[in-house]
Amino acid sequence: MKECPNCHEEMEDSYDLCWNCNYSIIEKKVVKITETEEGDRDINCIRCNISLKYAGKYKFHEGGTPGFFGNFFELFVNRESFELYVCPRCGKVEFYTSV
């Protein structure tokens, strides 16, 4: 464990950002972390180098629960949410987790 130079909280050795005060060991300052709005990312396609279009937020989970109680058990399934971006030229799809 190491100590944050700014707030003196304990940090994991592998972390470069303090969980308590957002002090960056690399930049040697407190960094401001801002949340992005849904669909607000400016991302270019790695193939075409044009801007990807936001296609919405999608929720996914593995497997299904067939049978009489199938819909009831859907309430207890862990779902992951992803923002989906699509290239209008080549159709490449990229998923990003919500921040």
C-alpha positions as CSV (number, residue, x, y, z in Angstrom):
1,M,0.0,0.0,0.0
2,K,1.1,3.5,-0.7
3,E,-0.1,6.9,0.7
4,C,-1.7,9.7,-1.3
5,P,0.5,12.8,-1.1
6,N,-2.6,15.0,-1.1
7,C,-5.0,13.6,1.4
8,H,-2.8,10.9,3.0
9,E,-5.3,8.0,2.4
10,E,-4.0,4.6,1.7
11,M,-3.9,3.6,-2.0
12,E,-3.3,0.3,-3.7
13,D,0.2,0.0,-5.1
14,S,-1.1,-0.5,-8.6
15,Y,-3.4,2.6,-8.5
16,D,-2.2,6.0,-9.9
17,L,-5.4,7.8,-8.9
18,C,-6.5,8.4,-5.3
19,W,-10.0,7.0,-4.7
20,N,-10.7,9.7,-2.0
21,C,-9.5,13.0,-3.6
22,N,-8.8,12.2,-7.3
23,Y,-5.1,13.1,-6.9
24,S,-3.2,11.7,-9.9
25,I,0.3,10.4,-9.1
26,I,1.3,10.7,-12.8
27,E,0.1,14.3,-13.3
28,K,0.9,15.3,-9.7
29,K,-2.4,17.2,-9.2
30,V,-6.0,16.7,-8.3
31,V,-7.9,15.9,-11.5
32,K,-11.5,16.8,-12.2
33,I,-13.6,13.8,-13.4
34,T,-16.6,14.8,-15.3
35,E,-19.4,12.5,-16.4
36,T,-20.4,12.4,-20.0
37,E,-24.0,12.7,-21.1
38,E,-25.5,9.7,-22.9
39,G,-24.5,9.7,-26.5
40,D,-22.1,12.6,-26.0
41,R,-18.9,10.9,-27.0
42,D,-17.0,12.1,-30.0
43,I,-15.6,8.9,-31.5
44,N,-14.1,8.3,-35.0
45,C,-14.3,5.0,-36.8
46,I,-10.9,3.3,-36.8
47,R,-11.4,2.2,-40.4
48,C,-13.1,5.2,-42.1
49,N,-12.0,8.0,-39.8
50,I,-15.4,9.5,-39.8
51,S,-17.6,10.3,-36.8
52,L,-19.6,7.3,-35.3
53,K,-23.3,7.9,-34.8
54,Y,-24.9,7.2,-31.4
55,A,-27.5,4.4,-31.8
56,G,-28.9,4.3,-28.3
57,K,-28.4,2.6,-25.0
58,Y,-28.9,-1.2,-24.9
59,K,-29.2,-3.7,-22.0
60,F,-27.9,-7.2,-22.4
61,H,-27.8,-10.3,-20.2
62,E,-26.8,-13.9,-20.7
63,G,-29.2,-16.8,-21.1
64,G,-32.9,-16.9,-20.6
65,T,-35.5,-18.3,-18.2
66,P,-38.1,-20.3,-20.0
67,G,-41.2,-21.5,-18.4
68,F,-44.1,-20.2,-16.4
69,F,-42.0,-18.0,-14.1
70,G,-39.7,-16.8,-16.9
71,N,-40.8,-13.2,-16.9
72,F,-40.8,-13.0,-13.1
73,F,-37.2,-14.2,-12.9
74,E,-36.1,-11.6,-15.4
75,L,-36.4,-9.1,-12.5
76,F,-33.4,-10.8,-10.8
77,V,-31.1,-11.1,-13.8
78,N,-27.9,-9.0,-13.8
79,R,-28.0,-6.8,-16.9
80,E,-25.2,-4.7,-18.4
81,S,-25.9,-1.4,-20.1
82,F,-23.9,-0.3,-23.1
83,E,-23.9,2.8,-25.3
84,L,-23.9,1.7,-29.0
85,Y,-22.1,3.6,-31.7
86,V,-22.2,2.8,-35.4
87,C,-20.2,3.9,-38.4
88,P,-22.5,5.2,-41.1
89,R,-20.1,4.2,-43.9
90,C,-18.8,0.7,-43.1
91,G,-21.2,-0.4,-40.4
92,K,-18.6,-1.1,-37.7
93,V,-20.2,-1.2,-34.2
94,E,-18.6,-0.2,-30.9
95,F,-19.9,-0.7,-27.4
96,Y,-19.0,1.6,-24.5
97,T,-20.0,1.2,-20.8
98,S,-21.9,4.0,-19.2
99,V,-19.7,6.2,-17.0
